[in-house]
């Protein structure tokens, strides 16, 4: 039977099926024209699991010899997410896959056990890579080696560092270059202060930084980063557990002056005291902060804010007067009592009223403003 629809129309139809792997696979088996139109969406963001990994490898890497039996499928892959794999494949196979899909690959999420330093050479050749997530990698990787490879990625915008890093000599870290286009950096896991000190060489393009669940970090490295690079940040997350910050007399309470241009802040109350809400700019101006997320790892270690404390900080023209959205973890117990619920409602009403006064062109509209409770107690 002759196909009635031209390729252009079929491609527009299959575009709306992107992400539906089963349906796209069924369409690719219907006819030659359907195969040609659907195969692009089937392979641009493949859903890889332990059950289909071997079949995916056979399709992308049919031979160890890179010059044999090229079928064009590798050039279609734009996002390669191997985070669901644990013991599937090997480090050499991951390097082979990266070597095959390097042409158009824009996003890569590395597997837990089958990514190591020997994959970095292949990774450095993925010239169109924009997002790199190594947060699942369990093997220790040298920050120096990692930066030597990622510095060659001229389009890289987002980087999640691996859980742990091997020891690097201070002289090696000083000569390392971060990707010049890097905008987001995410740090988590067992990284230590010494390799993190190289962050003082971060490029001026960086505007988003998150530090989360880092049991070995202290204010030695975190304070150095905020003092040297804080003024260029628009988005900052510092989330517990970071034991050294919890037991160090709430060391982040006075650090708002080092991050005066933030639009979004997520912070654990384990690290700040009530004086945090009294922060003022040197010039007496309000911070541009629009959204404040308050997290908590252990309420017993928190100098807990109430909804009224935040209401007062916003209403009485303090540095937080431009905040329009507040997200609060339920562990803080803001809505655990009748009085707490009333305070939450008052703060929600204030934020929505301020957003309404901001007008139609405001960054946070009235419908999105207010108080949001998240997480479980």
Secondary structure, DSSP 8 states (H G I E B T S, - for coil): ----S-HHHHHHHHHTTTT-HHHHHHHHTT-HHHHHHHHHHHHHT-B--TTTHHHHHHHH-S-SSTTS---S-GGG--EEE-TT-SSSS-HHHHHHHHHHHTTT--EEE--SSS--GGGHHHHTT-TT--EEE-TT--S---HHHHHHHHTT-TT--EEE--S------HHHHHT----TT--EEEEESS--HHHHGGGGG--TT--EEEEES-TT--HHHHHHHHHHHGGG-SEEEEES--HHHHTSS-TTTTGGGG-TT-SEEEEEGGG--GGGGG---TTS------EEEEE-S-GGG-----HHHHHHHHHTT-TTTT--EEEEEGGG-TTSSHHHHHHHHHHHHHHHHHHHHH-TT-SS-TTT-EEEEES--
